[in-house]
Amino acid sequence: MSEYILEMKHITKRFASVVANEDVNLSIKKGEVHALLGENGAGKSTLMNCLYGMYDSYEGEIFFDGKPVKIQDPKQAIALGIGMVHQHFMLIPALTVIENVILGLQDNKAVLDLKAAAQRFTELGKRYNMEIDPWVRVEQLSVGQQQRLEILKALYRDAKLLILDEPTAVLTPDEVDGLFDMMNMLTGEGHTVIFISHKLNEIMKICDRCTVLRLGRLAATVEISEVHNRQELANLMVGHQVELKTDKKPLNLRGERLKVENLCCDNDRGLPMLKDVSFSVQGGEILGVCGVDGNGQSELVQCITGLRQASSGKITITGVDTTHFTPKQILNLDVSHIPEDRHKYGMVGAMSVEENLILVSYDRKLFSLHNFLNWKWIAGHSKSICDLFKVKTPTIKEKAINLSGGNQQKFVVGRELDRTPNLLVAVHPSRGLDIGATKYIQSQIMGQRDRGTAVLMVSTELDELIELSDRIMVMFEGKIMGIIDQKDASRETLGPLMAGLTE
């Protein structure tokens, strides 16, 4: 009997003239956590989508549990015992949690027993310390809760092999630890996990082996026990030496750019979320915002950017009261916004990359000439942004939805930073990005700070916040627990505040 639960042999997948995977071999041992590592657009998600039946036309062979299989749709994959948690969630927001879980299951009867399904789902959540109310609508869940729902949904369907595509991108450190505990439980029970991630520390911590893809081809498969440090993995991934430190100049404050006073607002359920929040950000500094996902960070950013109305309090940007401004009025004050959910707030998938890059500035000089779009100039400008931020796209005319998640993030970040803002509101700016792109974007944000931009940066990545921020504001249940200078910030000082402890 084979020691491998999965063998993918000589897989090649093309999209028209683009070769996403070329002659890739992947072998996964039973009961292991196997990392799949590569730069954005290296072909990781494409390879897994071939396995999961999202793409049925490819060259090569797949063996699952020692038997040759031809998986033509996700239903077949699920029936075999393959579960996949996608980088972009496959959930229907208007349905409840439990309705999403049982949707499409073959054993559903004419009359659905939602109560029994909810009970089994709740027990599963308790077992893996990932509890979610089965009766709330998905649109009411935070991004982190939706991620946990996707994992539990796959487990509910009895997955033997679980593919996790960037599962920790939206989780806090404590939630990541919880996920790793769950993964250890799963492998202890005989399950196998394929772990797609750009976070080298996590791969070093949780994985047994790692397969590296570079430009769609297999670069190497290594035993993690034989890798000395994350620098080795980073170099293997990009094919050359990667600088893992971000340069930071001394603080040079340029005056107040954002002031929030006694801000209160409700969440989507009409319940109080922000409770008397007050702080300010000066030009030339980065104020980091941390906290467990769902503690008011999203609502705070939405109020500042005009996407949500405050119930009371005041917001002032560059001396202008913007409390009741529209998003467009706020952006016109030289405010840039890298949103939490790029698909909902940052891009239009059906539009081209080029069209997406002018969404905010189409009515400004150079972009338009005598009320007509200046396409010749726009094309050159769009290409320069794509080159600068290393956006991998066949052409700027390509539909944005066809790009990998990391490349979508890069052009959204590139568009916002290109506007040289007075205030930059950045939410998870490096989410889903490989180490090279992450370090580049971090250096660009640092460059904005050094040129005098006020930066409000929300992130669940504590290491990123501690490295980049000048001060860090901790939120818990809609309140500010404290604002800490970078020199005093550590996981030990921030962790208790994130949990709501003041002592």
Salt bridges, closest charged atoms under 4 A:
GLU22 OE2 - ARG217 NH1 3.11
ASP23 OD1 - HIS10 ND1 2.81
GLU32 OE2 - HIS34 ND1 2.98
GLU32 OE2 - ARG209 NH2 3.00
GLU59 OE2 - ARG14 NH1 2.57
ASP65 OD1 - LYS30 NZ 3.90
ASP65 OD2 - LYS160 NZ 3.11
GLU139 OE2 - ARG137 NE 2.64
GLU150 OE1 - LYS153 NZ 3.40
ASP158 OD1 - ARG120 NH2 3.41
GLU166 OE2 - HIS198 ND1 2.73
GLU175 OE2 - ARG148 NH1 2.42
ASP177 OD1 - LYS205 NZ 3.32
GLU189 OE2 - ARG127 NH2 2.78
GLU189 OE1 - HIS191 ND1 3.98
GLU232 OE2 - HIS228 ND1 2.64
ASP268 OD1 - ARG308 NH2 2.91
GLU285 OE2 - ARG471 NH2 2.90
ASP334 OD1 - ARG364 NH1 3.76
GLU354 OE1 - LYS397 NZ 2.79
ASP363 OD2 - LYS328 NZ 3.46
GLU416 OE2 - ARG415 NE 2.91
GLU416 OE1 - ARG419 NH1 3.40
ASP418 OD2 - HIS381 NE2 2.77
ASP450 OD1 - ARG449 NH1 2.82
GLU461 OE2 - LYS199 NZ 2.30
ASP463 OD1 - ARG491 NH2 3.44
GLU467 OE1 - LYS439 NZ 3.27
ASP470 OD1 - LYS248 NZ 3.41
ASP470 OD1 - ARG449 NH2 2.82
ASP485 OD2 - LYS487 NZ 3.78
ASP488 OD2 - LYS487 NZ 3.31
